[in-house]
């Protein structure tokens, strides 16, 4: 018997969140799951059906099996089976977060891959935080897949979100080579994370493999404000597309989550917003929006979100404008994080403009083109908060 996802929710839960059993709404058969894994990182939307055998499992078992299906696996695989010693020799550590470690390696074709390694399901605290459970990481996987797949969507198209290349579930001690790279990073950057040497043979991880999106906006040096204005337009168009396609709110779009890579100066970036196609010059740079831990999205009438009302510390930080945005979001949605409030994206775009006009680095600040573009950024900053969504912003300012 087949059910829509909405019917599944009526049978089980009113909505999905990271604190509820998201996995119980995703009972799909093997054929459908195979379609999502093999075609969605470049294809059709997820088609969901009820699988009665899934419903006989416990919620944790269900979530585990759903994550494994997303990975195209029947069970967690040893590290060495997924990553050969040759691959690991080409790795270097490039970043970290409370969630885990980020490594980079070059493929044989010369292109780079980013590995985001997230320990899950263990009892040990990692960086003073509990490890994520399968149902929590499942949400992040689904959101990352949906946004990555917008590059293939014919009605709502953007390449502005990080490209998810694959997902793996691995098990075991951290490879010695990666521990050596962690130690090297610690020596040069003074890591704030616990050493992954702590993990034993039973430790599970989810590894998100992403296309190399470049360096974050905090580290990037723009040639001039014309370049940063172009980047702002790319971010705005990408968010507008995601708002229309899946009621997306990022909810954490600080400058560390905006990656920038170099591209051909004459390259045109393709967008489709509500079926309306348009192109935008890249001016030699391309954006990749990352990190959807706090994000909200709607997939097949199912809301997936992180109930950050249960993280009061997020709203108590002070000092930078970024921390004010969390509070402004909370005021706007009255601390109800399930419902759709695209104005949160507008708030984050105001933050991006604040950074571009006050904080980011520019190589040339005395040219006419810089001064003209900087004035455009300032004008946008002064006017942007009147819009209710980034979709409305884009349609009024750029189309």
Long-range contacts (C-beta under 8 A, 24 or more apart in sequence): 1-50, 2-49, 2-50, 3-49, 3-50, 4-48, 4-300, 4-301, 5-48, 5-299, 5-300, 5-301, 5-302, 6-300, 6-301, 6-302, 8-48, 8-50, 9-301, 9-302, 15-302, 15-303, 15-305, 15-338, 16-139, 16-302, 16-303, 16-304, 16-305, 17-303, 17-304, 17-305, 17-306, 17-307, 17-337, 17-338, 18-135, 18-136, 18-139, 18-305, 18-306, 18-307, 19-307, 19-310, 21-59, 21-62, 21-63, 21-135, 22-63, 22-135, 22-138, 22-139, 22-304, 23-59, 23-62, 23-63, 23-66, 23-134, 23-135, 23-138, 24-55, 24-59, 24-62, 25-302, 26-66, 26-138, 27-51, 27-52, 27-54, 27-55, 27-62, 28-54, 28-69, 30-69, 33-69, 33-70, 34-69, 34-72, 36-69, 36-70, 36-145, 37-69, 37-70, 37-71, 37-72, 38-72, 40-145, 40-149, 41-145, 41-148, 41-149, 41-164, 41-165, 41-166, 42-149, 42-151, 42-152, 43-149, 43-152, 45-149, 45-299, 45-300, 46-142, 46-145, 46-146, 46-299, 46-300, 48-300, 59-135, 60-133, 60-134, 60-135, 63-133, 63-134, 63-135, 63-138, 64-134, 66-134, 66-138, 67-134, 67-137, 67-138, 67-141, 67-169, 67-206, 68-169, 70-138, 70-141, 70-142, 70-145, 70-167, 71-166, 71-167, 71-168, 71-169, 71-206, 73-168, 73-169, 76-169, 76-170, 76-171, 76-204, 77-168, 77-169, 77-170, 77-171, 78-170, 78-171, 78-172, 79-170, 79-171, 79-172, 79-173, 79-174, 79-175, 80-172, 80-175, 82-168, 82-170, 82-207, 83-175, 85-177, 88-175, 88-177, 88-178, 89-177, 91-115, 91-177, 91-178, 91-181, 92-181, 93-178, 93-181, 93-182, 93-184, 93-185, 96-185, 96-191, 96-192, 96-193, 97-291, 98-126, 98-127, 98-129, 98-193, 99-132, 99-293, 100-126, 100-193, 100-205, 101-178, 101-182, 101-193, 101-196, 103-178, 103-181, 104-212, 111-211, 111-212, 112-211, 112-212, 113-165, 113-209, 113-210, 113-211, 113-212, 114-209, 114-210, 114-211, 114-212, 114-213, 115-207, 115-208, 115-209, 116-207, 116-208, 116-209, 116-210, 117-178, 117-196, 117-205, 117-206, 117-207, 118-205, 118-206, 118-207, 118-208, 119-196, 119-199, 119-203, 119-204, 119-205, 120-204, 120-205, 120-206, 121-204, 122-199, 122-202, 122-203, 122-204, 124-198, 124-199, 126-193, 126-194, 126-198, 127-192, 127-193, 127-194, 137-206, 139-304, 139-306, 140-208, 140-292, 140-293, 141-167, 141-206, 141-208, 142-297, 142-299, 142-304, 143-292, 143-295, 143-297, 143-304, 144-208, 144-292, 146-246, 146-297, 146-299, 147-242, 147-246, 147-248, 147-289, 147-292, 147-297, 150-241, 150-242, 150-245, 153-245, 153-272, 154-272, 155-245, 155-272, 155-274, 155-275, 156-241, 156-242, 156-244, 156-245, 156-272, 156-273, 156-274, 157-241, 157-270, 157-271, 157-272, 157-277, 158-237, 158-238, 158-241, 158-242, 158-271, 158-272, 159-238, 159-269, 159-270, 159-286, 160-234, 160-235, 160-237, 160-238, 160-239, 160-241, 160-269, 160-286, 160-287, 160-288, 160-289, 161-238, 161-242, 161-288, 161-289, 161-290, 162-210, 162-211, 162-213, 162-259, 162-288, 162-289, 162-290, 163-210, 163-211, 163-213, 163-288, 164-208, 164-209, 164-210, 165-209, 165-210, 165-211, 166-209, 167-206, 167-207, 167-208, 167-209, 168-206, 168-207, 168-209, 169-204, 169-205, 169-206, 169-207, 170-204, 170-205, 170-207, 171-201, 171-202, 171-203, 171-204, 171-205, 172-201, 172-203, 173-199, 173-200, 173-201, 173-203, 174-199, 174-203, 210-290, 211-288, 212-261, 213-259, 213-260, 213-261, 213-288, 213-290, 214-259, 214-260, 214-261, 214-262, 214-286, 214-288, 215-259, 215-260, 215-261, 216-255, 216-256, 216-257, 216-258, 216-259, 216-260, 217-255, 217-256, 217-258, 217-259, 217-260, 217-352, 217-355, 217-360, 218-255, 218-256, 218-360, 220-260, 220-360, 220-361, 221-361, 221-362, 221-363, 222-360, 222-361, 222-362, 222-363, 223-362, 223-363, 223-364, 224-362, 224-363, 224-364, 224-365, 224-367, 224-369, 224-370, 224-373, 225-356, 225-362, 225-369, 225-370, 225-371, 225-372, 225-373, 225-374, 225-376, 225-377, 226-283, 226-369, 226-370, 226-372, 226-373, 227-283, 227-284, 227-285, 228-356, 228-360, 228-362, 228-373, 228-377, 229-356, 229-373, 229-376, 229-377, 230-280, 230-281, 230-282, 230-283, 230-285, 231-258, 231-260, 231-285, 231-287, 231-356, 232-349, 232-352, 232-353, 232-356, 232-377, 232-380, 233-280, 233-398, 234-269, 234-280, 234-282, 234-286, 234-287, 235-287, 235-289, 235-349, 235-352, 236-349, 236-390, 236-393, 236-394, 236-397, 236-398, 237-269, 237-271, 237-273, 237-280, 237-394, 237-398, 238-271, 238-287, 238-289, 239-289, 239-345, 239-349, 239-390, 239-391, 240-273, 240-389, 240-390, 240-391, 240-393, 240-394, 240-395, 241-271, 241-272, 241-273, 243-342, 243-345, 243-389, 243-390, 243-391, 244-273, 244-274, 244-391, 246-297, 246-298, 246-299, 247-296, 247-297, 247-298, 247-303, 247-340, 247-342, 248-295, 248-296, 248-297, 248-298, 248-345, 249-295, 249-296, 249-297, 249-340, 249-341, 249-342, 249-344, 249-345, 250-289, 250-292, 250-294, 250-295, 250-344, 250-345, 250-348, 251-294, 251-295, 251-296, 251-306, 251-308, 251-329, 251-344, 251-348, 252-291, 252-293, 252-294, 252-295, 252-348, 253-289, 253-345, 253-348, 253-349, 253-351, 253-352, 254-322, 254-348, 254-351, 255-352, 255-355, 255-359, 255-360, 256-291, 257-289, 257-290, 257-291, 258-287, 258-289, 258-290, 258-352, 259-287, 259-288, 259-289, 259-290, 260-285, 260-286, 260-287, 260-288, 261-285, 261-286, 261-288, 262-286, 273-391, 273-394, 273-395, 273-399, 276-399, 278-399, 280-398, 296-337, 296-338, 296-340, 298-340, 303-338, 303-340, 305-337, 305-338, 306-337, 307-337, 307-338, 308-337, 309-335, 309-336, 309-337, 321-351, 321-354, 321-355, 322-351, 325-350, 325-351, 342-388, 342-389, 342-390, 342-391, 343-388, 343-389, 345-389, 345-390, 346-384, 346-385, 346-387, 346-388, 346-389, 346-390, 346-393, 347-385, 349-384, 349-390, 349-393, 350-381, 350-384, 350-385, 353-377, 353-380, 353-381, 353-384, 354-381, 357-381
